[in-house]
């Protein structure tokens, strides 16, 4: 059920977007928790104010402490929306300073808290790292003697399986590092499944007396600086630890980078050496091939020259032989010509002799036979 119509009349005196001044007559409930835990959504649902911005990402939309008055069953509540720890843009030290200033200012004015609703998104699988450190800072801010004024509320049950959520809730409640110690000292654990139906949580808190947080005692009554308070020391220790972890991570990253660079350089050098060896091997093979080609070329050239010389010698020999054959043919032709001439001359001489002086018949016949034979 939403707040009654009297809620509107109580809120009419508060300008849109402005914080409501808290008084000692109000039941002041502070909402705390990490960024995105549902603080602004919770308050918006109870007050039905449209000017309350609800974040949808990891960045906090609540930049300053804002207080909103709402009337629930004749009880005037002031719901205090605080910036969430673990913000992406501001340090936990800056956020703590804002919260401390508001708490101390209202404490000096005589307005005390009745209780704190600490919201934890049950969708988170674990509370570790910065979330655990922030929770410890929250414990130091409140003080162990004031744990009974704290309601530990889990949110976002609508987006998680009930069994998984119950298992995570059980771990939170049983682990001394998380909620077990606070529960043993009076803190209550509540599941918030519907913000608008959570008026009963506020009404239960309204039954308690007011409380002075440790940070208010330390800074207002003991006049300590924020850094000198328990929560200030815790946050500073966290910052120092985170700085040390960050520096260690940077150092490790540098070492890893140096190692990676060294490995890469060694690999590059190894590849370069392999490439050089391959290049030298290829060069050596090429030079060997060139030498072999040169030797083979010289061998082929020598063979070709020898073949050319042999061909030239053969040609010369054949030419000489041809010339000899031509000369012999010429000599034979000359000899045949001489013999023909001699034969023709003898025939002519014999013919003249026969014509001029006939020989005796027998002697003449023998002479003719001899001439014919020749």
Residue frames as qw, qx, qy, qz and C-alpha x, y, z in Angstrom:
[[0.000, 0.888, 0.461, 0.000, 0.00, 0.00, 0.00],
 [0.371, 0.480, -0.031, 0.795, 1.24, 3.50, -0.84],
 [0.158, -0.181, -0.489, 0.839, 1.31, 6.24, 1.82],
 [0.106, 0.712, 0.665, -0.198, -1.98, 7.90, 2.65],
 [0.277, 0.797, 0.297, 0.447, -3.21, 11.16, 1.14],
 [0.397, -0.905, -0.006, 0.150, -1.70, 12.99, 4.12],
 [0.731, -0.131, 0.273, 0.611, 1.68, 12.34, 2.48],
 [0.371, 0.607, 0.331, 0.620, 0.94, 15.00, -0.13],
 [0.227, -0.935, -0.136, -0.239, 0.08, 17.69, 2.39],
 [0.689, -0.630, 0.148, 0.325, 3.24, 17.00, 4.35],
 [0.661, 0.005, 0.377, 0.649, 5.38, 17.27, 1.22],
 [0.275, 0.859, 0.340, 0.266, 3.79, 20.43, -0.11],
 [0.262, -0.951, 0.099, 0.128, 6.10, 22.58, 2.00],
 [0.609, -0.390, 0.508, 0.469, 9.20, 21.00, 0.45],
 [0.413, 0.707, -0.268, -0.508, 10.28, 22.46, -2.88],
 [0.953, 0.296, 0.056, -0.022, 10.76, 20.00, -5.69],
 [0.742, 0.467, -0.277, 0.395, 14.30, 18.70, -5.75],
 [0.040, -0.685, 0.441, -0.579, 15.24, 20.24, -2.37],
 [0.440, -0.038, -0.833, 0.333, 16.18, 18.37, 0.79],
 [0.515, -0.713, -0.338, -0.335, 13.77, 18.40, 3.74],
 [0.030, 0.570, -0.559, 0.602, 15.22, 19.96, 6.91],
 [0.640, -0.261, -0.719, 0.074, 15.18, 17.34, 9.64],
 [0.327, -0.634, 0.248, -0.655, 14.02, 18.21, 13.16],
 [0.067, -0.244, 0.875, -0.412, 14.11, 16.47, 16.51],
 [0.661, 0.134, 0.394, -0.624, 10.41, 15.62, 16.05],
 [0.741, 0.418, -0.374, -0.369, 11.10, 13.51, 12.96],
 [0.875, -0.194, 0.434, 0.086, 11.98, 9.87, 12.77],
 [0.289, 0.784, -0.466, -0.293, 15.15, 10.10, 10.70],
 [0.905, 0.003, 0.415, 0.096, 16.08, 7.01, 8.74],
 [0.076, 0.718, -0.538, -0.435, 19.28, 7.00, 6.68],
 [0.937, 0.307, 0.157, -0.055, 19.55, 4.78, 3.61],
 [0.114, -0.745, 0.612, 0.239, 23.06, 3.56, 2.92],
 [0.871, 0.119, 0.469, 0.085, 24.70, 1.00, 0.68],
 [0.429, -0.191, 0.539, 0.699, 26.81, 0.67, -2.43],
 [0.313, 0.379, -0.265, -0.830, 25.91, 2.39, -5.67],
 [0.506, 0.095, -0.673, -0.531, 23.02, 0.63, -7.41],
 [0.074, -0.067, -0.941, 0.323, 21.64, -1.10, -4.33],
 [0.191, -0.565, -0.723, -0.348, 18.21, 0.59, -4.63],
 [0.213, -0.354, -0.474, 0.777, 18.33, 3.41, -2.08],
 [0.184, 0.169, -0.126, -0.960, 16.76, 6.07, -4.33],
 [0.417, -0.177, -0.735, -0.504, 14.20, 3.58, -5.67],
 [0.353, -0.382, -0.787, 0.332, 13.17, 2.66, -2.13],
 [0.064, -0.392, -0.318, 0.861, 12.69, 6.30, -1.10],
 [0.239, 0.071, -0.405, -0.879, 10.94, 7.23, -4.34],
 [0.397, -0.290, -0.823, -0.284, 8.42, 4.41, -3.91],
 [0.316, -0.477, -0.681, 0.456, 7.63, 5.43, -0.30],
 [0.048, -0.470, -0.166, 0.866, 7.43, 9.18, -0.94],
 [0.476, 0.638, 0.593, 0.125, 5.93, 8.97, -4.44],
 [0.021, -0.834, 0.119, 0.538, 8.10, 11.89, -5.46],
 [0.785, 0.575, 0.194, 0.124, 8.72, 12.26, -9.17],
 [0.194, 0.925, -0.308, 0.107, 11.79, 14.47, -8.71],
 [0.608, -0.532, 0.585, 0.065, 13.89, 11.64, -7.26],
 [0.587, 0.581, -0.500, -0.260, 16.16, 10.30, -9.97],
 [0.884, -0.229, 0.405, -0.041, 16.81, 6.57, -10.00],
 [0.039, 0.638, -0.681, -0.357, 20.04, 5.37, -11.56],
 [0.939, 0.234, 0.073, -0.240, 20.12, 2.57, -14.09],
 [0.722, 0.513, -0.404, 0.228, 23.85, 2.04, -14.42],
 [0.762, -0.177, -0.389, 0.486, 26.99, 1.78, -12.31],
 [0.204, 0.304, -0.166, 0.916, 27.25, 5.53, -11.77],
 [0.132, -0.495, -0.687, 0.516, 25.54, 7.05, -8.74],
 [0.030, 0.657, 0.421, 0.625, 22.72, 9.49, -9.49],
 [0.475, -0.852, -0.220, 0.011, 22.67, 10.69, -5.86],
 [0.536, 0.529, -0.241, 0.612, 25.49, 13.22, -5.74],
 [0.054, -0.408, 0.454, -0.790, 24.70, 14.77, -2.37],
 [0.054, -0.255, -0.881, 0.394, 22.87, 13.77, 0.78],
 [0.336, -0.271, -0.325, -0.842, 19.15, 14.39, 0.21],
 [0.084, 0.170, 0.834, -0.518, 16.41, 14.20, 2.87],
 [0.354, -0.248, -0.534, -0.726, 12.72, 13.66, 2.02],
 [0.321, -0.033, 0.638, -0.699, 9.83, 13.90, 4.51],
 [0.473, -0.163, -0.715, -0.488, 6.96, 11.46, 4.34],
 [0.503, -0.238, 0.455, -0.695, 4.01, 10.79, 6.70],
 [0.520, -0.005, -0.830, -0.201, 3.19, 7.16, 7.37],
 [0.581, -0.515, -0.630, -0.018, 0.37, 6.40, 9.81],
 [0.328, -0.928, -0.112, -0.134, 0.73, 9.72, 11.64],
 [0.703, -0.500, 0.180, 0.474, 4.48, 9.32, 11.99],
 [0.347, 0.917, -0.166, -0.105, 6.67, 11.92, 10.29],
 [0.860, -0.136, 0.273, 0.409, 9.68, 10.30, 8.73],
 [0.217, 0.869, -0.347, -0.277, 12.68, 11.96, 7.10],
 [0.941, 0.108, 0.257, 0.194, 14.26, 9.50, 4.70],
 [0.120, -0.837, 0.396, 0.358, 17.88, 10.35, 3.98],
 [0.890, 0.432, 0.080, 0.120, 19.25, 9.30, 0.59],
 [0.404, -0.746, 0.404, 0.342, 23.05, 9.10, 0.68],
 [0.507, 0.651, -0.508, -0.246, 25.54, 8.76, -2.16],
 [0.996, -0.080, 0.020, -0.034, 26.58, 5.17, -2.67],
 [0.435, -0.637, 0.575, 0.272, 30.02, 3.91, -1.94],
 [0.584, -0.003, 0.718, 0.379, 32.03, 2.35, -4.75],
 [0.443, 0.819, 0.181, -0.317, 31.00, 5.12, -7.17],
 [0.795, 0.326, 0.262, 0.440, 32.70, 5.22, -10.56],
 [0.320, 0.763, 0.059, 0.558, 33.43, 8.96, -10.48],
 [0.252, -0.796, 0.279, -0.475, 34.11, 9.82, -6.82],
 [0.381, 0.254, -0.814, 0.357, 36.32, 8.33, -4.17],
 [0.572, -0.512, -0.640, 0.037, 34.93, 6.74, -1.03],
 [0.387, -0.239, -0.345, 0.821, 36.73, 9.46, 0.92],
 [0.124, -0.124, -0.174, -0.969, 34.71, 12.20, -0.80],
 [0.539, -0.399, -0.587, -0.454, 31.46, 10.30, -0.28],
 [0.577, -0.398, -0.597, 0.391, 32.25, 9.67, 3.39],
 [0.203, -0.068, -0.182, 0.960, 33.01, 13.37, 3.86],
 [0.334, -0.276, -0.339, -0.835, 29.57, 14.33, 2.49],
 [0.646, -0.431, -0.610, -0.157, 27.75, 11.82, 4.68],
 [0.527, -0.276, -0.489, 0.638, 29.75, 12.85, 7.78],
 [0.032, 0.094, -0.032, 0.994, 29.03, 16.54, 7.18],
 [0.496, -0.373, -0.411, -0.668, 25.28, 15.90, 6.98],
 [0.693, -0.385, -0.600, 0.109, 25.23, 13.63, 10.04],
 [0.445, -0.183, -0.382, 0.789, 27.26, 16.05, 12.12],
 [0.105, -0.222, -0.120, -0.962, 25.24, 19.08, 10.99],
 [0.603, -0.434, -0.447, -0.499, 21.91, 17.48, 11.95],
 [0.679, -0.314, -0.563, 0.352, 23.43, 16.18, 15.21],
 [0.259, -0.013, -0.253, 0.932, 24.52, 19.68, 16.20],
 [0.338, -0.254, -0.207, -0.882, 20.98, 20.88, 15.46],
 [0.458, -0.126, 0.640, -0.604, 19.58, 18.30, 17.87],
 [0.854, 0.235, -0.091, -0.456, 18.21, 15.92, 15.22],
 [0.320, -0.417, 0.850, 0.025, 19.34, 12.33, 15.73],
 [0.489, 0.142, -0.746, -0.429, 18.95, 9.24, 13.62],
 [0.805, -0.209, 0.311, -0.461, 16.54, 6.56, 14.68],
 [0.823, -0.071, 0.551, 0.117, 18.08, 3.95, 12.46],
 [0.131, 0.568, -0.595, -0.553, 19.84, 3.04, 9.24],
 [0.892, 0.297, 0.300, -0.164, 18.60, 0.86, 6.42],
 [0.166, -0.555, 0.693, 0.428, 21.60, -0.72, 4.72],
 [0.830, 0.426, 0.089, -0.348, 20.67, -2.06, 1.28],
 [0.307, -0.414, 0.796, 0.318, 22.47, -4.92, -0.39],
 [0.685, 0.360, -0.306, -0.554, 21.56, -6.13, -3.92],
 [0.787, -0.181, 0.577, -0.120, 21.03, -9.88, -3.62],
 [0.813, 0.580, -0.020, -0.046, 21.87, -10.19, -7.33],
 [0.131, 0.779, -0.604, 0.104, 25.55, -9.74, -6.40],
 [0.875, 0.052, -0.482, -0.006, 27.15, -13.17, -6.32],
 [0.721, -0.220, -0.407, 0.516, 29.67, -12.31, -3.61],
 [0.190, -0.978, 0.033, -0.086, 30.63, -9.58, -1.18],
 [0.823, -0.189, 0.100, 0.525, 34.34, -9.25, -1.70],
 [0.486, 0.333, 0.153, 0.793, 37.03, -6.78, -2.63],
 [0.019, 0.244, -0.070, 0.967, 35.92, -3.15, -2.51],
 [0.568, -0.480, -0.389, -0.544, 32.34, -4.09, -1.49],
 [0.757, -0.389, -0.465, 0.244, 33.62, -5.83, 1.66],
 [0.421, 0.006, -0.232, 0.877, 35.93, -2.92, 2.46],
 [0.210, -0.385, -0.161, -0.884, 33.02, -0.47, 2.07],
 [0.688, -0.501, -0.456, -0.260, 30.86, -2.56, 4.39],
 [0.667, -0.270, -0.412, 0.559, 33.58, -2.51, 7.05],
 [0.152, 0.177, -0.064, 0.970, 33.77, 1.28, 6.70],
 [0.473, -0.483, -0.348, -0.649, 29.98, 1.42, 7.20],
 [0.742, -0.438, -0.489, 0.136, 30.35, -0.64, 10.42],
 [0.488, -0.111, -0.278, 0.820, 33.02, 1.76, 11.73],
 [0.097, -0.362, -0.156, -0.914, 30.82, 4.75, 10.86],
 [0.628, -0.519, -0.361, -0.453, 27.95, 3.35, 12.94],
 [0.151, -0.486, 0.692, -0.513, 29.82, 1.69, 15.78],
 [0.341, -0.057, -0.938, -0.015, 29.22, -1.79, 17.20],
 [0.060, 0.252, 0.704, -0.662, 27.03, -0.47, 20.02],
 [0.420, 0.384, 0.071, -0.819, 24.54, 0.83, 17.45],
 [0.077, 0.083, -0.898, -0.425, 24.10, -2.33, 15.35],
 [0.148, 0.431, 0.853, -0.255, 20.60, -2.88, 16.81],
 [0.272, 0.687, 0.190, -0.646, 19.46, 0.27, 15.00],
 [0.151, 0.447, -0.640, -0.606, 20.48, -1.15, 11.59],
 [0.826, 0.292, 0.400, -0.270, 18.22, -3.08, 9.24],
 [0.193, -0.360, 0.758, 0.509, 20.16, -5.12, 6.67],
 [0.678, 0.482, 0.327, -0.448, 17.83, -5.22, 3.68],
 [0.392, -0.093, 0.757, 0.514, 18.36, -7.29, 0.56],
 [0.464, 0.594, 0.066, -0.653, 16.95, -5.98, -2.74],
 [0.416, 0.469, -0.590, -0.509, 16.39, -7.09, -6.35],
 [0.482, -0.030, 0.856, -0.182, 14.66, -10.34, -5.46],
 [0.688, 0.542, 0.252, -0.411, 12.54, -9.94, -8.58],
 [0.569, 0.696, -0.397, -0.185, 15.47, -10.61, -10.92],
 [0.089, 0.458, -0.875, 0.131, 16.99, -13.63, -9.22],
 [0.674, -0.170, -0.695, -0.187, 15.95, -17.19, -8.64],
 [0.609, -0.679, 0.055, -0.407, 14.53, -17.51, -5.12],
 [0.950, -0.247, -0.055, 0.184, 16.75, -20.48, -4.24],
 [0.636, 0.350, -0.129, 0.675, 19.92, -18.71, -5.38],
 [0.114, -0.710, 0.093, -0.688, 18.93, -15.58, -3.49],
 [0.787, -0.576, -0.004, -0.221, 18.23, -17.59, -0.35],
 [0.904, -0.031, -0.109, 0.411, 21.63, -19.29, -0.59],
 [0.386, 0.494, -0.134, 0.767, 23.39, -15.93, -0.90],
 [0.424, -0.704, 0.035, -0.569, 21.35, -14.51, 1.98],
 [0.915, -0.390, -0.092, 0.037, 22.32, -17.52, 4.12],
 [0.748, 0.180, -0.148, 0.621, 26.00, -16.95, 3.36],
 [0.052, 0.640, -0.095, 0.761, 25.69, -13.27, 4.31],
 [0.632, -0.634, 0.004, -0.445, 23.99, -14.13, 7.59],
 [0.947, -0.297, -0.044, 0.111, 26.35, -16.93, 8.63],
 [0.703, 0.327, -0.155, 0.613, 29.71, -15.43, 7.68],
 [0.454, -0.693, -0.254, 0.499, 31.28, -13.37, 10.53],
 [0.357, -0.109, 0.269, 0.888, 33.01, -11.23, 7.88],
 [0.085, -0.411, -0.528, -0.738, 29.61, -10.18, 6.57],
 [0.429, -0.514, -0.139, -0.730, 26.42, -9.90, 8.66],
 [0.705, -0.294, -0.637, 0.100, 26.70, -12.57, 11.37],
 [0.382, -0.102, -0.461, 0.794, 28.39, -10.29, 13.91],
 [0.203, -0.153, -0.020, -0.967, 25.90, -7.47, 13.34],
 [0.646, -0.319, -0.513, -0.466, 22.96, -9.86, 13.65],
 [0.631, -0.246, -0.637, 0.368, 24.34, -11.15, 16.96],
 [0.233, -0.196, -0.336, 0.891, 24.37, -7.57, 18.20],
 [0.230, 0.544, 0.526, -0.612, 20.81, -6.73, 17.17],
 [0.231, 0.342, -0.430, -0.803, 20.76, -5.98, 13.45],
 [0.688, 0.310, 0.577, -0.312, 17.79, -7.38, 11.56],
 [0.133, -0.140, 0.752, 0.630, 17.81, -8.91, 8.08],
 [0.517, 0.524, 0.440, -0.515, 14.82, -8.13, 5.86],
 [0.387, 0.195, 0.704, 0.563, 13.97, -9.10, 2.30],
 [0.261, 0.562, 0.112, -0.777, 12.64, -6.13, 0.32],
 [0.388, 0.240, 0.808, 0.374, 10.60, -7.45, -2.58],
 [0.099, 0.755, 0.486, 0.429, 8.34, -4.42, -3.04],
 [0.275, 0.130, -0.257, 0.917, 9.60, -0.98, -2.06],
 [0.340, -0.380, -0.148, -0.847, 6.11, 0.50, -1.88],
 [0.788, -0.415, -0.376, -0.257, 4.97, -2.25, 0.49],
 [0.667, 0.050, -0.508, 0.543, 7.89, -1.72, 2.89],
 [0.242, -0.715, 0.062, -0.654, 6.30, 0.87, 5.19],
 [0.849, -0.498, -0.161, -0.079, 6.30, -1.71, 7.99],
 [0.753, 0.097, -0.243, 0.603, 10.10, -1.61, 8.04],
 [0.108, 0.494, -0.134, 0.852, 10.00, 2.13, 8.82],
 [0.608, -0.592, -0.096, -0.520, 7.26, 1.72, 11.42],
 [0.902, -0.283, -0.252, 0.207, 9.30, -0.95, 13.21],
 [0.559, 0.213, -0.210, 0.773, 12.33, 1.30, 13.23],
 [0.173, -0.632, -0.030, -0.755, 10.20, 4.17, 14.58],
 [0.777, -0.564, -0.245, -0.133, 9.69, 2.13, 17.79],
 [0.772, -0.075, -0.243, 0.583, 13.36, 2.46, 18.59],
 [0.283, -0.866, -0.076, 0.405, 15.02, 5.31, 20.42],
 [0.429, 0.878, -0.212, 0.032, 17.34, 7.72, 18.66],
 [0.905, -0.156, 0.082, 0.388, 20.98, 6.83, 18.28],
 [0.006, 0.923, -0.323, -0.211, 24.28, 8.68, 18.18],
 [0.914, 0.354, -0.116, 0.163, 26.62, 7.12, 15.66],
 [0.761, -0.364, 0.036, 0.535, 30.30, 6.71, 16.46],
 [0.463, 0.350, 0.207, 0.788, 31.29, 9.22, 13.80],
 [0.193, -0.822, -0.220, -0.488, 29.01, 11.84, 15.42],
 [0.707, -0.684, -0.066, 0.167, 30.52, 11.20, 18.84],
 [0.743, -0.113, 0.141, 0.644, 34.05, 11.39, 17.49],
 [0.346, 0.407, 0.253, 0.807, 33.65, 14.49, 15.32],
 [0.242, -0.754, -0.224, -0.568, 31.10, 16.55, 17.29],
 [0.694, -0.713, -0.072, -0.069, 31.67, 15.57, 20.90],
 [0.797, -0.365, 0.160, 0.453, 35.36, 14.66, 20.76],
 [0.198, 0.922, -0.139, -0.302, 36.12, 17.20, 18.03],
 [0.616, -0.224, 0.619, 0.432, 38.22, 14.84, 16.00],
 [0.302, 0.488, -0.446, -0.687, 38.95, 15.33, 12.34],
 [0.894, 0.228, -0.045, -0.382, 37.39, 12.93, 9.87],
 [0.625, 0.476, -0.611, 0.096, 40.75, 11.31, 9.24],
 [0.009, -0.375, 0.767, -0.521, 41.15, 10.67, 12.97],
 [0.762, -0.095, 0.249, -0.590, 37.83, 8.83, 13.32],
 [0.619, -0.123, 0.775, 0.013, 37.52, 5.05, 13.19],
 [0.705, 0.572, 0.419, -0.011, 35.77, 5.15, 9.86],
 [0.274, 0.921, -0.251, -0.119, 38.22, 7.76, 8.53],
 [0.298, -0.583, 0.748, 0.106, 41.14, 5.58, 9.51],
 [0.696, 0.157, 0.701, -0.006, 39.41, 2.60, 7.94],
 [0.602, 0.772, 0.192, -0.061, 38.73, 4.43, 4.69],
 [0.091, 0.877, -0.461, -0.104, 42.27, 5.83, 4.64],
 [0.493, -0.348, 0.794, 0.074, 43.61, 2.34, 5.29],
 [0.719, 0.436, 0.541, -0.023, 41.41, 1.07, 2.49],
 [0.425, 0.896, -0.088, -0.097, 42.67, 3.81, 0.21],
 [0.165, -0.724, 0.662, 0.098, 46.24, 3.00, 1.20],
 [0.634, -0.047, 0.771, 0.028, 45.53, -0.69, 0.63],
 [0.667, 0.653, 0.355, -0.047, 43.87, 0.01, -2.70],
 [0.216, 0.912, -0.327, -0.121, 46.76, 2.30, -3.64],
 [0.362, -0.515, 0.772, 0.093, 49.24, -0.38, -2.64],
 [0.692, 0.238, 0.682, 0.006, 47.24, -2.99, -4.57],
 [0.536, 0.830, 0.113, -0.107, 47.01, -0.63, -7.52],
 [0.038, 0.833, -0.538, -0.122, 50.73, 0.06, -7.39],
 [0.533, -0.251, 0.806, 0.056, 51.37, -3.67, -7.04],
 [0.698, 0.511, 0.499, -0.045, 49.12, -4.29, -10.02],
 [0.372, 0.906, -0.165, -0.115, 50.92, -1.58, -11.96],
 [0.222, -0.663, 0.707, 0.106, 54.28, -3.03, -10.95],
 [0.644, 0.047, 0.763, 0.026, 53.08, -6.50, -11.93],
 [0.624, 0.725, 0.273, -0.100, 51.70, -5.11, -15.16],
 [0.173, 0.883, -0.415, -0.138, 55.04, -3.42, -15.83],
 [0.404, -0.421, 0.808, 0.082, 56.89, -6.62, -14.99],
 [0.693, 0.332, 0.638, -0.038, 54.53, -8.64, -17.13],
 [0.500, 0.855, 0.023, -0.135, 54.93, -6.09, -19.91],
 [0.042, -0.777, 0.614, 0.136, 58.71, -6.20, -19.56],
 [0.547, -0.152, 0.822, 0.043, 58.65, -9.99, -19.54],
 [0.670, 0.573, 0.464, -0.084, 56.27, -10.03, -22.49],
 [0.328, 0.905, -0.219, -0.158, 58.46, -7.48, -24.26],
 [0.249, -0.600, 0.750, 0.125, 61.56, -9.49, -23.46],
 [0.641, 0.129, 0.756, 0.007, 59.88, -12.69, -24.66],
 [0.588, 0.763, 0.241, -0.119, 58.69, -10.89, -27.77],
 [0.125, 0.867, -0.452, -0.170, 62.17, -9.46, -28.34],
 [0.421, -0.363, 0.825, 0.099, 63.69, -12.90, -27.84],
 [0.668, 0.398, 0.628, -0.034, 61.13, -14.41, -30.18],
 [0.448, 0.881, -0.012, -0.151, 61.74, -11.63, -32.70],
 [0.085, -0.747, 0.640, 0.155, 65.48, -12.11, -32.33],
 [0.576, -0.083, 0.812, 0.043, 65.05, -15.85, -32.68],
 [0.651, 0.629, 0.420, -0.068, 62.88, -15.36, -35.76],
 [0.252, 0.913, -0.268, -0.175, 65.39, -12.86, -37.11],
 [0.291, -0.542, 0.775, 0.146, 68.23, -15.33, -36.51],
 [0.646, 0.212, 0.734, 0.009, 66.20, -18.10, -38.12],
 [0.537, 0.815, 0.180, -0.122, 65.42, -15.83, -41.04],
 [0.038, 0.845, -0.501, -0.185, 69.11, -14.86, -41.24],
 [0.466, -0.276, 0.832, 0.119, 70.15, -18.50, -41.14],
 [0.653, 0.491, 0.576, -0.039, 67.52, -19.29, -43.75],
 [0.370, 0.909, -0.081, -0.176, 68.70, -16.36, -45.84],
 [0.148, -0.691, 0.686, 0.175, 72.31, -17.46, -45.46],
 [0.599, 0.015, 0.799, 0.043, 71.30, -21.04, -46.29],
 [0.607, 0.705, 0.357, -0.080, 69.42, -19.85, -49.36],
 [0.177, 0.911, -0.325, -0.181, 72.32, -17.59, -50.29],
 [0.362, -0.479, 0.785, 0.150, 74.79, -20.44, -49.82],
 [0.655, 0.293, 0.696, 0.022, 72.58, -22.74, -51.89],
 [0.487, 0.856, 0.119, -0.128, 72.29, -20.07, -54.57],
 [0.013, -0.822, 0.539, 0.184, 76.05, -19.51, -54.55],
 [0.522, -0.202, 0.821, 0.112, 76.61, -23.27, -54.73],
 [0.647, 0.554, 0.522, -0.035, 74.14, -23.50, -57.59],
 [0.318, 0.920, -0.150, -0.169, 75.88, -20.59, -59.33],
 [0.239, -0.627, 0.718, 0.185, 79.24, -22.28, -58.84],
 [0.603, 0.099, 0.788, 0.072, 77.86, -25.56, -60.18],
 [0.560, 0.762, 0.309, -0.103, 76.23, -23.72, -63.05],
 [0.104, 0.888, -0.390, -0.219, 79.51, -21.91, -63.70],
 [0.395, -0.381, 0.819, 0.168, 81.47, -25.19, -63.62],
 [0.618, 0.379, 0.689, 0.009, 78.85, -26.86, -65.80],
 [0.416, 0.885, 0.072, -0.196, 78.90, -23.86, -68.12],
 [0.053, -0.760, 0.601, 0.241, 82.66, -23.97, -68.36],
 [0.516, -0.101, 0.843, 0.116, 82.52, -27.72, -68.95],
 [0.590, 0.617, 0.518, -0.057, 79.90, -27.28, -71.63],
 [0.257, 0.922, -0.172, -0.234, 81.84, -24.39, -73.13],
 [0.249, -0.567, 0.749, 0.237, 85.03, -26.46, -73.13],
 [0.576, 0.180, 0.794, 0.068, 83.15, -29.36, -74.69],
 [0.498, 0.803, 0.289, -0.153, 81.60, -27.05, -77.24],
 [0.078, 0.859, -0.428, -0.269, 84.96, -25.53, -78.02],
 [0.405, -0.302, 0.841, 0.196, 86.44, -29.02, -78.35],
 [0.590, 0.462, 0.662, -0.006, 83.56, -30.01, -80.60],
 [0.358, 0.906, 0.009, -0.227, 84.06, -26.83, -82.59],
 [0.108, -0.702, 0.649, 0.272, 87.79, -27.53, -82.89],
 [0.510, -0.015, 0.853, 0.113, 87.07, -31.14, -83.79],
 [0.550, 0.688, 0.460, -0.110, 84.49, -29.99, -86.34],
 [0.202, 0.906, -0.252, -0.275, 86.93, -27.42, -87.67],
 [0.286, -0.481, 0.794, 0.237, 89.66, -30.05, -87.88],
 [0.567, 0.276, 0.775, 0.032, 87.26, -32.46, -89.54],
 [0.457, 0.839, 0.217, -0.201, 86.14, -29.76, -91.94],
 [0.026, 0.820, -0.493, -0.291, 89.73, -28.84, -92.71],
 [0.419, -0.232, 0.861, 0.170, 90.59, -32.47, -93.18],
 [0.574, 0.510, 0.639, -0.047, 87.59, -33.00, -95.41],
 [0.336, 0.903, -0.043, -0.264, 88.42, -29.88, -97.38],
 [0.142, -0.653, 0.691, 0.275, 91.99, -31.06, -97.76],
 [0.506, 0.053, 0.855, 0.099, 90.78, -34.48, -98.78],
 [0.528, 0.726, 0.408, -0.169, 88.35, -32.90, -101.23],
 [0.180, 0.876, -0.334, -0.298, 91.16, -30.79, -102.62],
 [0.314, -0.397, 0.833, 0.222, 93.29, -33.90, -102.88],
 [0.572, 0.363, 0.735, -0.008, 90.45, -35.70, -104.64],
 [0.419, 0.867, 0.118, -0.243, 89.98, -32.71, -106.91],
 [0.017, -0.760, 0.579, 0.294, 93.72, -32.62, -107.62],
 [0.439, -0.127, 0.877, 0.149, 93.78, -36.40, -108.24],
 [0.568, 0.600, 0.554, -0.107, 90.77, -36.10, -110.48],
 [0.274, 0.904, -0.155, -0.290, 92.46, -33.24, -112.28],
 [0.200, -0.562, 0.758, 0.264, 95.66, -35.28, -112.63],
 [0.526, 0.162, 0.833, 0.058, 93.71, -38.30, -113.86],
 [0.493, 0.783, 0.320, -0.204, 91.80, -36.14, -116.27],
 [0.123, 0.844, -0.424, -0.304, 95.06, -34.64, -117.46],
 [0.345, -0.318, 0.861, 0.194, 96.55, -38.11, -117.78],
 [0.575, 0.436, 0.691, -0.037, 93.52, -39.32, -119.71],
 [0.376, 0.888, 0.032, -0.263, 93.74, -36.25, -121.86],
 [0.090, -0.695, 0.648, 0.299, 97.45, -36.91, -122.48],
 [0.465, -0.031, 0.875, 0.131, 96.76, -40.52, -123.34],
 [0.547, 0.671, 0.479, -0.147, 93.93, -39.52, -125.65],
 [0.232, 0.894, -0.239, -0.300, 96.20, -37.00, -127.26],
 [0.239, -0.496, 0.797, 0.248, 99.02, -39.51, -127.59],
 [0.548, 0.240, 0.801, 0.026, 96.61, -42.09, -128.99],
 [0.477, 0.815, 0.255, -0.208, 95.17, -39.58, -131.39],
 [0.059, 0.822, -0.470, -0.316, 98.66, -38.53, -132.41],
 [0.376, -0.256, 0.866, 0.208, 99.80, -42.13, -133.04],
 [0.566, 0.495, 0.656, -0.059, 96.67, -42.81, -134.97],
 [0.353, 0.898, -0.006, -0.264, 97.28, -39.71, -136.98],
 [0.102, -0.677, 0.668, 0.291, 100.89, -40.58, -137.49],
 [0.477, 0.002, 0.870, 0.123, 100.02, -44.12, -138.46],
 [0.541, 0.687, 0.459, -0.160, 97.34, -42.90, -140.78],
 [0.238, 0.881, -0.282, -0.296, 99.81, -40.61, -142.48],
 [0.260, -0.469, 0.810, 0.237, 102.35, -43.35, -142.74],
 [0.552, 0.262, 0.791, 0.029, 99.86, -45.70, -144.26],
 [0.470, 0.821, 0.235, -0.224, 98.69, -43.16, -146.63],
 [0.149, 0.856, -0.426, -0.252, 102.14, -42.18, -147.78],
 [0.229, 0.451, -0.857, -0.099, 103.73, -45.64, -147.94],
 [0.896, -0.141, -0.096, -0.409, 101.70, -48.82, -148.12],
 [0.342, -0.520, 0.776, -0.100, 103.43, -51.56, -146.18],
 [0.273, 0.094, -0.925, -0.246, 103.69, -55.18, -147.17],
 [0.618, -0.360, -0.431, -0.550, 100.44, -56.99, -146.74],
 [0.739, -0.355, -0.544, 0.178, 101.41, -59.03, -143.77],
 [0.409, -0.067, -0.340, 0.844, 103.55, -56.46, -142.18],
 [0.200, -0.291, -0.121, -0.928, 100.89, -53.89, -142.83],
 [0.661, -0.440, -0.493, -0.356, 98.22, -56.11, -141.35],
 [0.664, -0.310, -0.502, 0.460, 100.26, -56.65, -138.22],
 [0.218, 0.079, -0.162, 0.959, 100.95, -52.98, -137.97],
 [0.401, -0.397, -0.289, -0.773, 97.25, -52.24, -138.22],
 [0.724, -0.432, -0.536, -0.039, 96.41, -54.76, -135.56],
 [0.542, -0.169, -0.404, 0.717, 99.04, -53.28, -133.29],
 [0.008, -0.206, 0.001, -0.978, 97.78, -49.79, -133.82],
 [0.564, -0.439, -0.408, -0.568, 94.23, -50.84, -133.14],
 [0.712, -0.339, -0.559, 0.257, 95.23, -52.61, -130.00],
 [0.351, -0.074, -0.297, 0.885, 96.97, -49.59, -128.69]]
